[in-house]
Amino acid sequence: MKIRRMKATFGTLQNAELELREGLNIIEADNEAGKSTWCAFLKAMLYGIDTMKRDSSGYISDKNRYRPWSGRAMEGTMELTAGGREITMQRTAQGQAPMRKLLAVYTGTFDKVEALQTGSAGETLTGVTEPVFERTAFIRQAGIRVENAADLEKCISGVVSGSESSTSAKEVGDQLSAWQHKLRYNRTGTLPRLEAELETAEAKLRRLEEKNDELAELRAGLEKLERDKLQLERDLEVHEKLEERDRKLRILDARDRAKSAEDDLNSIQAELSKSGRPVTREDVAEIRGAISALGTLSASIQRAEETRYHAQNALDSAVGQRGDSPFAGLSETAVADKVAELRTLETAAAAEKRKKKPVWLLAVLIAALVLGAAAAVLCSTVWHVLPAAVAGGVLAAAALAALLYAPKDETDKQKYAAFLQERGLADAEGFCKAAEAYLELCRAEEQAKIELAAAEQGVADARRNAEEKKDTVLVLIGTFLPDVKDLHEVPDAVAHLEQLLERQTKAEFTMVSAQNIYATLIAGYTGDPEDVDRSYMPPPIRSKADTQAALTRVEERLRERTALYDQARGELRAMGDPVVLAGERDALREAIAAQKAQYDTLTLALNVFREAEAEMQTRVSPVISELAGGIARRLTDGKYRKLVFDKSFNAQAGTADEAVSRDVLALSAGTSDQIYLALRLAMCELVLGGEEPCPIVLDDALTNFDSTRLRGALDLLREMAKDRQILLFTCHSREREYCADFEDVHCITL
């Protein structure tokens, strides 16, 4: 048999694959990378998983140890070559039993390999049972030492003797010892029991007088115990009927709850589907989004109205301030005209002020006249009078001109003063400032009117958008809430939808839970839950547990009292007839003598068999020792040349220069591993030979080897791999490095 490929979901392996070749395969991987898991998977593919084993202190059964970490079922395939045909084996779970179901077909076909369809597929392929395979070709570092087993002993004995043996020496010896043990084992053996019966028979004669009173007392106690037992059995029957009724009622209640939950869910779903299709949480979210958008538009309307309010206030303020102005009611043009008119009056008033002549002009005129007259009187000649006359004439003319051009009245000045007084202003500067302020108020009023108009338009636009969005929202809501006609109804309707969706979720959970509970209850029930006895049954005073405990105690006491009573009756019957009692005593003595003779015969047979077993051991041990010794010489680089094994495969090894052999336990761990590896390889050659020998699996079996002995072991394995496939799992790289240049070695790194 040769393994080609394995694919496993097993322990840490998740759909992992391992492809192998003929000859020596070195599989290198770090610790916890799955080496031992692959080895366990290979054995499980051959022999399955023993589901009867249980976890214990310091031990985890394979069904739990290699349960896939992913939570998937334990399963896998293995492709191999056997009998010249390619075969694919597949193991899957069967119910709760992992790797129990086996399918073996010829690769590429659906033709079953009938010889491998039974539970002994591994034995068919390897030629040995699982215990033999574990003690020969399945070599692990932690279990490299060989333990004896009946199957292994039968295989080795059959090979040495040349005949197939169905019984091992160990089994025969154990059977003889068991028969001996059965005859004489403390108080439960046949001889102790017969001796006790003889002592009892003899004691009956001594107890004849005291048994009469004891028998009467026992009888009264038995009658009371039987009454108590009958009552307790009736109470227990009532408890069971009540429990059965409660179980049926729980099943019916669970069924009704499941139906009620389903009806509730259907009702909710029907209400959610009024619009033609079921309303989902996404639909509610969409409605909520539309309402939120509508709320945003309402906020926009409010902001627009606030803007209009502020614009109206600004306009009212500007109008009020303009009404308080001296120019209230005038347009900007009229105010400008008033300013121009003021400027004209101001100019005219200024001109009138310039035309007014002072008193000195009149004085000048008078002086000129006087001067002229004086000159005329005082001057005697024309030449003297002429300059004075000219001067006086000039002065007079100037005075006359001034007098002629003087204003006739105060009209322009009065108009100017009246204009200012009419506006309540003191001067032109105040008038102009008031006019400028009034014009600013006019412009502010115009701007306020513009802003108010814009705000009015904004309010109108916001309301129009809100109405359009409202229509859109109503259309959307109408899709899911056909009964809603107004937006004021939407929040309550949406809240109702959300409540329905929440109720739907809870109803779905409640329905599934109720259905699961009902399915669980009805799955383990074989009767008709509808057939319920509803008649009144008063419950017993004690609970069922107390009733059962009391019944157990009463039955135990009844058995004890019955045994005592029967014993007493028998003793009394025997005591009433001494001849019968003597006959019983003699019969017991004869039986004891016969059993002792049988025991002596078994002792003689066991001694003879042990001598034969020792003789067989002298034939078997040399064969194994010689074959294992040759392998050990190679593994230990020629140091240990002779090996001796007892029937339990405890080994002793000796070097060439030592007179005696040493117990392997006294050697180093590496040497001990090499000795027992030699023993395993020898048994593989001895027991697992044939035309198609099964593969040898080594799981970190060379870890304790030094470099020199490791190379010797690898050379030996290469030679053995010419005839059989060998799988060497290792956590070191030195095996791969040593065999890197050998074409007959296949190195794999996981």
WOQUI-V176489 format. One line per field, one symbol per residue. burial: # if it has 16 or more other C-alpha atoms within 10 Angstrom, else .. A space follows every 50 residues. Layout:
# WOQUI-V176489
burial->???
This chain:
# WOQUI-V176489
burial->####.#########..#..##########....################. ...........##..###....##########...#######....#### #######....#...#...####.######.#########...#####.. ########.#....#..###..#..#..##..##.....######.##.# ##.##..#..#...#..##.##..#..##..#..##.##..#..#.#### ##.##.##.###.##..##..#......#...##..##.##.##..##.# #.###.##.###.##.###.##..###..#.#..##.##..#..##.##. .#........##.######.###.##........#..##.########## .##........##.###.##....#..#..##.######.##.##.###. ##.###.##..##.##..##..##.##.###..#..#..#..##..##.# #.##..##.##.###.###.##......#..............#..##.# #..##..#..##.##..#..##.##.....##.##..##.##..##..#. .##..#..##..#..##..#################...######.#.## #####.....##.#.....###################...######### ##.##...#######.##.##.##########..##..#....####...
